[in-house]
């Protein structure tokens, strides 16, 4: 688990690859934003001229779309659809920068997994990753480095089962779309897309192609998060009432470091949107605690944002005259606070702040009629275990409530305290054994919806924005999720 008392090292950022897609994408999307065309599409759910074919009716024409209006289903639901079992999972990886370049080590550490193909326009990064594959005793992978659309050739291969996407945010939708249209299951780093019409398109594509599209939210697999999940499901908190999650992580130095992010793609999002750019790390775990899309659903979000001062102040103190960043105007709220309502009346608070100095925190709180858990630092108070208004020791619940994944992998390798490994291990296990995925495209869309909707709410002075029901009514039925039983390996 992440050490809440430590200052996160650069690799503690779970932002995506600094691979070569970023350089070209930044130039393209910066031009869109500079022309004044970017904000309306992101905020309202309407699409601009390059709208995906699967966008809701009216979106491609630029018509206003109610976020709550569910387009007609184009295929059968993917709820309850297991993976096809296979002895070996054949993986293709797109994006080999900070995130992809480290996650490949975890894929290579797992039995029954073979890395078949790699893609990144930065040839040195692709070559370095390919050497890792060979060093692990696997055949040399195919490599794709010829430009921004090289990923399409990777997705067209007939010998892949799963495509992993770890690239800048602008590219996630197109890459997930290409993978599914070519018959591959796909896992995407956060956020899965940036617009409502893209989220609906991914839901429709998953249903139409019968391929799973998953938001690879590693924080759902954190040791604390999984313990709280099992305690919540065991009724230790009583009837659930409220939760909170966040991505409060001082990224100022990294966002202005040309050696960390290749190109300014990450920072440029602060010139386009005012809302919560990265809700998934906080939202995903709390949604799991409350069985969102599995008996409850989120219905509305109201967001409020502070002035945007932090990045400009940091730039003034640290960047030399003439640096390209001086041409940028930041509008992203230094801190965004959102309140999310569920159908059962529960409240979830989300926060986002990467522009001001503060210790790392995902908040990770859950409260109910019998008590509350709060993280960073971890502490718990539930009746009848605790009295006299004194916090209790959360560690005393480990033996009874730690998830079987953490009991089986007590000291997992990899970053972020081992939750990256737990996530990849579990996903590959589900694919090998033909199990249901722990989360699906409906969760991916739900956890990402605050990106455009928080922006719209802030522009409307906090007015509530309807969150779409991506399940189209199937949220009312309880079903399995993250709180899984250990399978019998075949």
Helices and strands as residue ranges (DSSP letters): G 10-12, H 21-34, H 38-44, E 89-94, H 98-108, E 113-119, H 123-135, E 142-144, H 150-156, E 162-165, G 169-171, H 172-181, E 185-188, H 196-209, E 213-215, G 218-221, H 223-233, E 240-248, H 252-255, H 265-268, G 269-271, H 280-289, E 298-305, H 310-318, G 324-327, E 336-342, E 347-353, E 365-368, E 371-374, E 379-382, G 394-397, H 398-401, H 404-408, G 416-418, H 419-433, H 441-448, H 450-459, E 465-466, G 474-476
